[in-house]
Amino acid sequence: MDTVNIHQAKTHLSRLIERAANGESFVIAKAGKPMVKVVPLNAPEADKVKRVGFLSGQVRVPADFDRMGEEVIDELFSGNS
């Protein structure tokens, strides 16, 4: 992995961004001490991201879902055990 000092990074920023965009990682150093690692951003393509409904058909909700555990909840809140 290539190391670039801050002055070089400022001078050649466009070139370095292009390298990172092409998959090449590098380190920016200050006085020889590594400060940051620059890596390409691999964002998924917009048409491939699907969040809503991603478990569609894989989960079943019972018809009495809103009444499940009703007796236990009543006992807990009424103080009767």
N, CA, C and O atoms as a GROMACS GRO file, in nm:
protein
  324
    1MET      N    1   0.084  -0.116   0.000
    1MET     CA    2   0.000   0.000   0.000
    1MET      C    3   0.089   0.123   0.000
    1MET      O    4   0.184   0.134   0.078
    2ASP      N    5   0.057   0.214  -0.087
    2ASP     CA    6   0.136   0.336  -0.104
    2ASP      C    7   0.108   0.435   0.009
    2ASP      O    8  -0.005   0.444   0.058
    3THR      N    9   0.211   0.509   0.050
    3THR     CA   10   0.196   0.615   0.151
    3THR      C   11   0.230   0.748   0.087
    3THR      O   12   0.330   0.762   0.017
    4VAL      N   13   0.143   0.847   0.112
    4VAL     CA   14   0.158   0.980   0.054
    4VAL      C   15   0.160   1.081   0.168
    4VAL      O   16   0.081   1.070   0.262
    5ASN      N   17   0.251   1.181   0.162
    5ASN     CA   18   0.249   1.281   0.268
    5ASN      C   19   0.140   1.385   0.240
    5ASN      O   20   0.088   1.393   0.129
    6ILE      N   21   0.106   1.462   0.341
    6ILE     CA   22  -0.005   1.558   0.331
    6ILE      C   23   0.017   1.658   0.217
    6ILE      O   24  -0.077   1.688   0.144
    7HIS      N   25   0.137   1.708   0.202
    7HIS     CA   26   0.164   1.805   0.095
    7HIS      C   27   0.136   1.743  -0.042
    7HIS      O   28   0.072   1.805  -0.126
    8GLN      N   29   0.184   1.619  -0.063
    8GLN     CA   30   0.157   1.550  -0.190
    8GLN      C   31   0.007   1.530  -0.209
    8GLN      O   32  -0.044   1.545  -0.320
    9ALA      N   33  -0.063   1.495  -0.101
    9ALA     CA   34  -0.207   1.470  -0.110
    9ALA      C   35  -0.281   1.597  -0.151
    9ALA      O   36  -0.372   1.592  -0.234
   10LYS      N   37  -0.242   1.711  -0.093
   10LYS     CA   38  -0.307   1.837  -0.130
   10LYS      C   39  -0.276   1.874  -0.274
   10LYS      O   40  -0.363   1.921  -0.347
   11THR      N   41  -0.152   1.853  -0.315
   11THR     CA   42  -0.110   1.890  -0.449
   11THR      C   43  -0.174   1.803  -0.556
   11THR      O   44  -0.209   1.852  -0.664
   12HIS      N   45  -0.190   1.673  -0.526
   12HIS     CA   46  -0.239   1.578  -0.626
   12HIS      C   47  -0.373   1.516  -0.586
   12HIS      O   48  -0.398   1.399  -0.614
   13LEU      N   49  -0.458   1.594  -0.521
   13LEU     CA   50  -0.584   1.540  -0.470
   13LEU      C   51  -0.669   1.474  -0.578
   13LEU      O   52  -0.719   1.363  -0.558
   14SER      N   53  -0.687   1.538  -0.691
   14SER     CA   54  -0.771   1.482  -0.799
   14SER      C   55  -0.717   1.347  -0.844
   14SER      O   56  -0.793   1.252  -0.862
   15ARG      N   57  -0.586   1.339  -0.862
   15ARG     CA   58  -0.522   1.215  -0.907
   15ARG      C   59  -0.541   1.104  -0.802
   15ARG      O   60  -0.568   0.989  -0.836
   16LEU      N   61  -0.526   1.140  -0.674
   16LEU     CA   62  -0.540   1.041  -0.567
   16LEU      C   63  -0.684   0.993  -0.556
   16LEU      O   64  -0.709   0.874  -0.532
   17ILE      N   65  -0.779   1.084  -0.572
   17ILE     CA   66  -0.920   1.042  -0.569
   17ILE      C   67  -0.949   0.945  -0.682
   17ILE      O   68  -1.022   0.847  -0.663
   18GLU      N   69  -0.895   0.972  -0.796
   18GLU     CA   70  -0.913   0.882  -0.911
   18GLU      C   71  -0.856   0.743  -0.882
   18GLU      O   72  -0.918   0.642  -0.915
   19ARG      N   73  -0.738   0.739  -0.820
   19ARG     CA   74  -0.677   0.610  -0.783
   19ARG      C   75  -0.767   0.533  -0.687
   19ARG      O   76  -0.789   0.414  -0.704
   20ALA      N   77  -0.818   0.603  -0.586
   20ALA     CA   78  -0.906   0.537  -0.488
   20ALA      C   79  -1.034   0.488  -0.555
   20ALA      O   80  -1.081   0.378  -0.526
   21ALA      N   81  -1.091   0.569  -0.643
   21ALA     CA   82  -1.213   0.530  -0.713
   21ALA      C   83  -1.190   0.406  -0.799
   21ALA      O   84  -1.284   0.330  -0.824
   22ASN      N   85  -1.067   0.385  -0.844
   22ASN     CA   86  -1.034   0.267  -0.925
   22ASN      C   87  -0.995   0.148  -0.839
   22ASN      O   88  -0.950   0.046  -0.891
   23GLY      N   89  -1.013   0.159  -0.707
   23GLY     CA   90  -0.991   0.044  -0.619
   23GLY      C   91  -0.858   0.040  -0.548
   23GLY      O   92  -0.830  -0.056  -0.477
   24GLU      N   93  -0.775   0.142  -0.565
   24GLU     CA   94  -0.642   0.143  -0.502
   24GLU      C   95  -0.646   0.219  -0.370
   24GLU      O   96  -0.678   0.338  -0.367
   25SER      N   97  -0.615   0.151  -0.261
   25SER     CA   98  -0.610   0.215  -0.129
   25SER      C   99  -0.473   0.276  -0.107
   25SER      O  100  -0.374   0.229  -0.162
   26PHE      N  101  -0.467   0.381  -0.024
   26PHE     CA  102  -0.338   0.440   0.012
   26PHE      C  103  -0.350   0.508   0.147
   26PHE      O  104  -0.460   0.528   0.198
   27VAL      N  105  -0.237   0.542   0.204
   27VAL     CA  106  -0.231   0.605   0.336
   27VAL      C  107  -0.178   0.747   0.321
   27VAL      O  108  -0.085   0.771   0.244
   28ILE      N  109  -0.237   0.841   0.396
   28ILE     CA  110  -0.185   0.978   0.401
   28ILE      C  111  -0.114   0.992   0.535
   28ILE      O  112  -0.170   0.963   0.641
   29ALA      N  113   0.012   1.038   0.528
   29ALA     CA  114   0.094   1.050   0.649
   29ALA      C  115   0.133   1.194   0.674
   29ALA      O  116   0.140   1.276   0.582
   30LYS      N  117   0.159   1.224   0.802
   30LYS     CA  118   0.207   1.357   0.842
   30LYS      C  119   0.340   1.336   0.914
   30LYS      O  120   0.345   1.269   1.017
   31ALA      N  121   0.446   1.394   0.859
   31ALA     CA  122   0.581   1.378   0.914
   31ALA      C  123   0.618   1.230   0.926
   31ALA      O  124   0.682   1.189   1.022
   32GLY      N  125   0.576   1.151   0.827
   32GLY     CA  126   0.609   1.009   0.826
   32GLY      C  127   0.518   0.922   0.911
   32GLY      O  128   0.530   0.799   0.907
   33LYS      N  129   0.428   0.984   0.987
   33LYS     CA  130   0.337   0.908   1.073
   33LYS      C  131   0.204   0.889   1.001
   33LYS      O  132   0.140   0.988   0.965
   34PRO      N  133   0.160   0.765   0.978
   34PRO     CA  134   0.032   0.741   0.910
   34PRO      C  135  -0.083   0.806   0.985
   34PRO      O  136  -0.097   0.788   1.106
   35MET      N  137  -0.165   0.881   0.914
   35MET     CA  138  -0.278   0.952   0.976
   35MET      C  139  -0.413   0.893   0.934
   35MET      O  140  -0.500   0.869   1.018
   36VAL      N  141  -0.430   0.870   0.804
   36VAL     CA  142  -0.557   0.818   0.753
   36VAL      C  143  -0.532   0.719   0.640
   36VAL      O  144  -0.431   0.725   0.570
   37LYS      N  145  -0.627   0.629   0.625
   37LYS     CA  146  -0.623   0.534   0.514
   37LYS      C  147  -0.738   0.570   0.421
   37LYS      O  148  -0.852   0.584   0.465
   38VAL      N  149  -0.708   0.586   0.294
   38VAL     CA  150  -0.810   0.619   0.195
   38VAL      C  151  -0.841   0.492   0.117
   38VAL      O  152  -0.753   0.429   0.058
   39VAL      N  153  -0.969   0.457   0.117
   39VAL     CA  154  -1.014   0.336   0.048
   39VAL      C  155  -1.130   0.372  -0.043
   39VAL      O  156  -1.200   0.471  -0.018
   40PRO      N  157  -1.154   0.294  -0.147
   40PRO     CA  158  -1.266   0.323  -0.236
   40PRO      C  159  -1.399   0.299  -0.164
   40PRO      O  160  -1.410   0.210  -0.080
   41LEU      N  161  -1.497   0.379  -0.197
   41LEU     CA  162  -1.631   0.365  -0.141
   41LEU      C  163  -1.711   0.275  -0.233
   41LEU      O  164  -1.734   0.310  -0.349
   42ASN      N  165  -1.751   0.162  -0.183
   42ASN     CA  166  -1.825   0.065  -0.264
   42ASN      C  167  -1.973   0.071  -0.230
   42ASN      O  168  -2.026  -0.019  -0.164
   43ALA      N  169  -2.039   0.175  -0.274
   43ALA     CA  170  -2.182   0.190  -0.249
   43ALA      C  171  -2.259   0.099  -0.345
   43ALA      O  172  -2.224   0.088  -0.462
   44PRO      N  173  -2.364   0.034  -0.295
   44PRO     CA  174  -2.444  -0.049  -0.385
   44PRO      C  175  -2.519   0.037  -0.486
   44PRO      O  176  -2.550   0.153  -0.461
   45GLU      N  177  -2.545  -0.022  -0.599
   45GLU     CA  178  -2.618   0.051  -0.703
   45GLU      C  179  -2.762   0.073  -0.657
   45GLU      O  180  -2.820  -0.012  -0.589
   46ALA      N  181  -2.819   0.185  -0.694
   46ALA     CA  182  -2.952   0.223  -0.646
   46ALA      C  183  -3.058   0.119  -0.679
   46ALA      O  184  -3.147   0.093  -0.597
   47ASP      N  185  -3.051   0.058  -0.798
   47ASP     CA  186  -3.154  -0.039  -0.835
   47ASP      C  187  -3.137  -0.173  -0.764
   47ASP      O  188  -3.229  -0.255  -0.769
   48LYS      N  189  -3.024  -0.197  -0.699
   48LYS     CA  190  -3.002  -0.324  -0.629
   48LYS      C  191  -3.040  -0.317  -0.482
   48LYS      O  192  -3.051  -0.421  -0.417
   49VAL      N  193  -3.061  -0.197  -0.429
   49VAL     CA  194  -3.097  -0.181  -0.288
   49VAL      C  195  -3.248  -0.198  -0.275
   49VAL      O  196  -3.326  -0.123  -0.334
   50LYS      N  197  -3.287  -0.296  -0.195
   50LYS     CA  198  -3.429  -0.319  -0.172
   50LYS      C  199  -3.445  -0.351  -0.024
   50LYS      O  200  -3.408  -0.460   0.019
   51ARG      N  201  -3.499  -0.260   0.053
   51ARG     CA  202  -3.512  -0.281   0.196
   51ARG      C  203  -3.656  -0.314   0.235
   51ARG      O  204  -3.678  -0.408   0.312
   52VAL      N  205  -3.752  -0.240   0.185
   52VAL     CA  206  -3.891  -0.260   0.224
   52VAL      C  207  -3.941  -0.391   0.165
   52VAL      O  208  -3.932  -0.414   0.045
   53GLY      N  209  -3.994  -0.476   0.251
   53GLY     CA  210  -4.051  -0.603   0.205
   53GLY      C  211  -3.949  -0.711   0.176
   53GLY      O  212  -3.981  -0.807   0.106
   54PHE      N  213  -3.827  -0.698   0.229
   54PHE     CA  214  -3.724  -0.797   0.195
   54PHE      C  215  -3.752  -0.934   0.257
   54PHE      O  216  -3.690  -1.032   0.216
   55LEU      N  217  -3.842  -0.944   0.355
   55LEU     CA  218  -3.881  -1.074   0.411
   55LEU      C  219  -4.021  -1.116   0.365
   55LEU      O  220  -4.083  -1.203   0.425
   56SER      N  221  -4.069  -1.055   0.260
   56SER     CA  222  -4.202  -1.084   0.208
   56SER      C  223  -4.218  -1.234   0.181
   56SER      O  224  -4.138  -1.295   0.110
   57GLY      N  225  -4.325  -1.292   0.239
   57GLY     CA  226  -4.352  -1.434   0.219
   57GLY      C  227  -4.275  -1.526   0.312
   57GLY      O  228  -4.300  -1.646   0.310
   58GLN      N  229  -4.184  -1.475   0.392
   58GLN     CA  230  -4.103  -1.559   0.479
   58GLN      C  231  -4.149  -1.554   0.624
   58GLN      O  232  -4.107  -1.636   0.705
   59VAL      N  233  -4.234  -1.458   0.658
   59VAL     CA  234  -4.281  -1.441   0.794
   59VAL      C  235  -4.433  -1.445   0.794
   59VAL      O  236  -4.498  -1.380   0.712
   60ARG      N  237  -4.492  -1.524   0.887
   60ARG     CA  238  -4.636  -1.529   0.899
   60ARG      C  239  -4.677  -1.469   1.034
   60ARG      O  240  -4.620  -1.503   1.137
   61VAL      N  241  -4.774  -1.383   1.032
   61VAL     CA  242  -4.827  -1.322   1.154
   61VAL      C  243  -4.960  -1.390   1.185
   61VAL      O  244  -5.050  -1.391   1.101
   62PRO      N  245  -4.973  -1.449   1.307
   62PRO     CA  246  -5.098  -1.517   1.341
   62PRO      C  247  -5.216  -1.420   1.344
   62PRO      O  248  -5.199  -1.301   1.368
   63ALA      N  249  -5.335  -1.472   1.318
   63ALA     CA  250  -5.456  -1.389   1.314
   63ALA      C  251  -5.483  -1.325   1.450
   63ALA      O  252  -5.538  -1.215   1.456
   64ASP      N  253  -5.445  -1.392   1.559
   64ASP     CA  254  -5.470  -1.338   1.693
   64ASP      C  255  -5.347  -1.267   1.750
   64ASP      O  256  -5.330  -1.261   1.872
   65PHE      N  257  -5.264  -1.214   1.665
   65PHE     CA  258  -5.140  -1.150   1.708
   65PHE      C  259  -5.163  -1.041   1.813
   65PHE      O  260  -5.088  -1.031   1.910
   66ASP      N  261  -5.267  -0.961   1.794
   66ASP     CA  262  -5.292  -0.849   1.885
   66ASP      C  263  -5.351  -0.895   2.019
   66ASP      O  264  -5.367  -0.813   2.110
   67ARG      N  265  -5.383  -1.023   2.033
   67ARG     CA  266  -5.438  -1.074   2.158
   67ARG      C  267  -5.345  -1.177   2.223
   67ARG      O  268  -5.379  -1.233   2.327
   68MET      N  269  -5.230  -1.204   2.164
   68MET     CA  270  -5.138  -1.304   2.218
   68MET      C  271  -5.087  -1.261   2.355
   68MET      O  272  -5.045  -1.147   2.374
   69GLY      N  273  -5.091  -1.353   2.452
   69GLY     CA  274  -5.041  -1.326   2.586
   69GLY      C  275  -5.129  -1.232   2.667
   69GLY      O  276  -5.085  -1.176   2.767
   70GLU      N  277  -5.252  -1.215   2.623
   70GLU     CA  278  -5.342  -1.120   2.688
   70GLU      C  279  -5.363  -1.152   2.837
   70GLU      O  280  -5.364  -1.061   2.920
   71GLU      N  281  -5.380  -1.279   2.869
   71GLU     CA  282  -5.405  -1.318   3.008
   71GLU      C  283  -5.285  -1.284   3.097
   71GLU      O  284  -5.302  -1.232   3.207
   72VAL      N  285  -5.166  -1.314   3.050
   72VAL     CA  286  -5.044  -1.288   3.127
   72VAL      C  287  -5.027  -1.138   3.148
   72VAL      O  288  -4.993  -1.094   3.258
   73ILE      N  289  -5.050  -1.060   3.045
   73ILE     CA  290  -5.036  -0.915   3.055
   73ILE      C  291  -5.137  -0.859   3.154
   73ILE      O  292  -5.104  -0.773   3.235
   74ASP      N  293  -5.263  -0.908   3.147
   74ASP     CA  294  -5.365  -0.864   3.243
   74ASP      C  295  -5.322  -0.893   3.385
   74ASP      O  296  -5.336  -0.808   3.473
   75GLU      N  297  -5.270  -1.014   3.410
   75GLU     CA  298  -5.225  -1.051   3.545
   75GLU      C  299  -5.113  -0.961   3.592
   75GLU      O  300  -5.113  -0.917   3.707
   76LEU      N  301  -5.017  -0.932   3.505
   76LEU     CA  302  -4.904  -0.848   3.543
   76LEU      C  303  -4.945  -0.705   3.578
   76LEU      O  304  -4.892  -0.646   3.673
   77PHE      N  305  -5.040  -0.649   3.502
   77PHE     CA  306  -5.080  -0.511   3.526
   77PHE      C  307  -5.187  -0.496   3.634
   77PHE      O  308  -5.201  -0.389   3.693
   78SER      N  309  -5.261  -0.602   3.661
   78SER     CA  310  -5.364  -0.593   3.765
   78SER      C  311  -5.309  -0.628   3.903
   78SER      O  312  -5.373  -0.602   4.004
   79GLY      N  313  -5.190  -0.686   3.906
   79GLY     CA  314  -5.128  -0.724   4.034
   79GLY      C  315  -5.172  -0.860   4.083
   79GLY      O  316  -5.133  -0.901   4.192
   80ASN      N  317  -5.252  -0.931   4.005
   80ASN     CA  318  -5.294  -1.066   4.043
   80ASN      C  319  -5.198  -1.168   3.986
   80ASN      O  320  -5.163  -1.162   3.868
   81SER      N  321  -5.156  -1.262   4.069
   81SER     CA  322  -5.065  -1.365   4.020
   81SER      C  323  -5.130  -1.500   4.026
   81SER      O  324  -5.069  -1.600   3.989
   0.00000   0.00000   0.00000
